[in-house]
Amino acid sequence: MKRYDIAIVGAGIAGASLAAELAPHTSVLLLEAEERPGYHATGRSAAFWSETYGGPGIQPLTTASGPSLREGGFLDPLGALHIARSTEAGAVDAFLAEFAGTGVELHAVDPRGYLPGLRPDWTLGVFEPSCAYIDVAALHAWYLAAARNGGADLAVSAGLQTAQRDGAGWQLRTEADSFSAGLLVNAAGAWADSVAQAAGARPLGIQPYRRTMLQLETDPAPPTSAPHVQHIGGSFYFKPEAGGRLWLSPHDETASDPCDAAPEELDVALAIHRFEQVVDWRVARLEHKWAGLRSFAPDRLPVYGFDAQVPGFFWCAGQGGFGIQTAPAAAKLAAALLVGRTSDTGIDPAPYAPTRF
């Protein structure tokens, strides 16, 4: 049985990016339960990069990830318009105050100059020029290729069944085969707590939530210059896509067991209803609908670090819906913690440590 220095459970964006960081320096095994990596949350992303998305606790990871994403060609200009009704001035002020001093560029604007067809009660806006499209599939594929080129092995259809400490590391039994590793990394997304239990670690309360997405044909079609549009109160977001289509979400968060998530008709109807309250565009056709799971720790910050009780068990989980936009910095931070060195991201890892629970 080949022994690896590090085994990573989960080959979505979190596991793949971490493997790419580690593989040139140590032997790495990626274990993926599905037939192909990225089937769940990574493959169902809304595909935008926003420095404000997730709040000030996520922003340092997102901002630090920006340069490498731009240099790699994974971002395209989009811009974000955060909109509010006249009665929501307090929420706008609070949003601006949250990011004051962070370096994130934000401008209070009249939203009517950015979005034609906006209904009259939407009078307040904040523009975030740095928001961008992110090519999720290309980024994930790049990380998988970088991990492979660095010497990492990938085992698919290899859901973890048991993980036993053997004194010097871990004996792992999966649906595909058995493996041996010195360290075990939990990058299992919605299944993070289940993996922890299999390894004898205490679950941290990482809860998956369902998020619904729709692809619409509208009349008129979204202008090519339209930004990503998000309610300051968090009840919807939408953005233009290729071919004159629109991606829309009701920004729902419905607690779920780990599963192959599917959209509920009520959430689909809610999304369209909310959209129709924002602009006077007609929904001509619902072309596609899907759902994914976003997994949060109790304080909604990701978890990076060694478990407090189980030796050799490392958490890389709870990325919510922000794992893709934060992947470069998060992978560097987690890799540094794994090998016991200081990260070059300049980000303090303490807020993300599993010992906070």
N, C-alpha and C positions, 0 to 999 in steps of 0.2 A: 504494500500500500504506500503510494507516494505521500510524503508528509510535506505540508505547506507551512510557511511561517504564519500566514494570515488567511483565514477563510471568511468571505463576506457573504452573508445571506441576503439575497436580493440584488438583481442586476438592472434595476431601474436607474434613474439618473443619479441617485445618491450612491448606490453601490458601484456603478460604472465609473463615475468621476473619482471616487476614492480609490478604486482599483488602478485607474490610470495614473494617479499620483504616486501610488506605492510600488507598482510593478517594476519600474526600472531599478529599484533598490532592494527588493525582497521578493520572495516567492508568494504568489497570491492565487487563490481559488475563488471564483465567483460562482455562487450557487443560485440558480433561478428555478422557481417552482413551475413556471409556465414553459410552453414550447419555445417561446421567444422572449427576450428581455423587453421590458417597457410596455407590457400588455395592459397594465392597469393605469395608475395615475399618470405616469410619464407619457404614455401614448394618448392620453385624453386631455391634455393640457389646453387651456385657453390661449396659450402661445403669445403672451406679451410680457415685457420686462418693464417694471415700474418701481422706481426707488421708494415710493410711498406705500406700495402695496404690502400689507402685513403690519404696518405701523413702525414706530421708531426702534423697536427691538430687532426687527428684521432688516431695517434699512442699512446698517453698516455692512452686512453680508452682501446685500444687493449692490450697493455702491462699489464695494471692493471688487465685485465680479465684473463690473461694467467694462473696464479696459480690455481684459482678455477676451470677452465676448465680442467686443467691437473689432479687435485685431484679428480674431478668427473668422470674421465675416458672418457671425450668427445673428446680428442685430440689423434691422432696417428702420429708418425713421418713421415715427407714428405720432407721438405727442398724446397727452392725456388731458381730457377736459373733465374736471370734477364739477358737477352741477348741483344746484340746490334751489329750492323754492324761496320766496321772499321771507317766509316764516322760519327759515333754517339758517339765519345769519349767525346764530351762536355756534352752530356746527361748523360753519366755514371758518370762523375765528379760531375755534379749537383746533381744527385741522392745520391751519397755518402756524399756530403756536406750537403744535406737536413737533414740527420739523424746523422750527426756527433754530438757527445755529448748527444745523447738520450739514450744510453745504448743498442741500437739494434745492434746485432752482424752482420756485413757485411764484406765480403771478396772479393776483386777483384780476378777473376779467369780466366783461359782459359776455355771457355764453352765446348770445344771439349772433355775435360776429364769427363764431366758429362752427355753428351747426344750423343749416337752413331747416326750416320747418319746425323749429322748437316751439312748443306751446307757451302761451303768454305767462304762465305762473312760474316758469323756470327762469329766474332773473339774476341768479348769482352763480359765479363760476370761479374756478381756480385752474389755471393752465400749468401743466407740468411738461415742459418741452423735451425732457430727456427720455420719456416713455418711448418704447420701441417694440416692433414686432420681434419675436425670437423664433428662430428656426429650430424647433425642439427636436425633430427627427434627426436633423443633421448634427446637432450638438450631441445627442445621445449616441449616434453612430460613431462620431469622432472619438468620444470617450471609450467606447467599446473597442474601437480599433487601436487606440493608444494603449489601452490595457493589454490587448493581445500582442501588440508589437513590443511591449515591455516584458513579455514573458508570462502574463497571467493566463490561467486556464479558465474556461467557462463551461459549466455543466448545466444543461437545461433539463426541464422535466425532472428536476431534482429537489423537490420540496423537502425541507428538513423534517425528519421524523423524531430523532433523538440526538441529544448532544450530551456526552458524558466526559467529565474531567478525568484525565488519566495520569495526573500528577505533573506531567510536563506539558500539558496542553489539552486538546480535545479530540475525542473520537466521535465522528459525525456519521450518522446513518441517514441517508436520503432515499427518496423514491427511485433514484437512478443507481446509486452505488454507495459505498462507504468511503470515508476520507478521514485524514488526520491533519490537525493543524495546531500551531502553537497558540494563536489568538483567534477569537471568534468575534466577528463584527455583525451587529444586528442592524441591517439596512433594509428591513422587510416591510417598510411602509405601513399599510393598514394591518399587517400581521405582526407588527413589532412586539406587542405584548405576548402574543402566542409563542413567538420564537424565544422570548425571555423565559417563559414558563418551561419550554422544552429544555432550556439550558439550566434550569434551577434558579433563575434570577426572579426577583420580585417584579411584577408588572408595574409600570409607572403610570398607568391610566391613560395611555395613548389611545384616543378615541377617533375612529374613522367617521367622516361625515360625507354624505352624498352631495354632489354639486352637479347641476343640470346645465347642459349647453344645447343651443339650437342653431342651425344654419337656415337663414331665411332669404327668400327673394322678396324685395320690397319695391314699391312704386311710390316715388321714384327710387332708383337705386342709390345707395349711399355714395356721396361724392368721393372721388379718389383722394381728396385732401382732408376728408373727415378724420378726426382723431378718435382714439379710444375714449369712450364716454362712460363715466361712472357716477352714480348717485353718491353724494357726500354722506348720506345716511346709510349706504350699503344695501339698497334694495334691488339694484340691477347694475349690469354693465353691458356694453355692446361695442363692437368695432367693425370697421369695413374689412372685407376679405377679398381675395382675388376673384375675378369674374363678376364683380359688382354685387357680391353677396354680403350678408351681414351675419356675424356671430353674436348671439345674445344669451345672457344668463340672468336668471332671477336672483342670483347671488344667494341661493339657498344653501342651508347647512342642516341636513337631516341626519341625526345619529343613526349609524348603521353597523351591523356586524361586518367583519371583513368578507368581501364577496366580489363577484363580477357585477359591478353596479349597472343598473339600467334606469332610464328616466321614468318618472311617474307622470301620468297624464295631467294630474292636478298642477304639478310644477311647470309643465309645458304651457298650460293655459295661463298660469300666473305670470310667467315670463312675458307672454304676448300681451296680456292685459297691461302690465306695467309699462311695456314699451309704447303701447298706444297712448298712454297718458303723458308721454314725453315729447313725441314728435307727431306730425300729422301725416307721416308716411303710411301707406297701406301695406299690410302684410299680404303679399300676393300668393306666397306658397311657403309652406314648411318643408324644406328639402331633406333635412337630416336632424336627428336628435340623439344625444348620448349623455352619459353620466359617468363620473369618476368619483373616487374617494379621496378626500383630503384628511390627513391624520394629524391631530393636534395633541400635544401634552397639555396638562391641565392649565398651565399659564400661557399657552399658545406660542411658546418659543421652542425652537428645535432642541434636541438633546444630543450633545457630542461629548463623549468621554467614557472612561472606564466605570463599570458598575461598582457601587460602593461595597457590595458584599461578595460578589462572585469573581474570583481572580480570572484574568484573561478574557473577560466578557466586556465588549465595547459597544456603546450605543451610538448609532448614527441614524436617528429617527425623529419623527414628529415634525417634519418639514412643512406641514400644512399644505397650502397651495403655492408655496414659495421655493420649493426645492430646485426647480429648474433655473429660476432667475438668480439664485444664490449659489449654484453648484460650484463654480470655480473657487470662490473664497471658502465655502464650507468644506470642500474636499481638501484644500490646503490646510485648513485649521484642524480638521479631523486627523489627517495624515500626520501632522506634527505631534498631536496628542498621542497618537498610537505608538510612535517611535521615540517619544520622550525628548522632543526638541521644541524650540520656540518657533511659532509660526511667523512667516514673513508678511502676513496680511496686516499686521498692526491691530488686529481685533482681539479684544479681551475674551478668552473662552469661558470665564467664570459664569456669565449669565446663562450659558447653555449646558452647564455641567449636570449630569444626572444626580449628583449628590444634593442638589437643591430640593429634591422631593423627599 
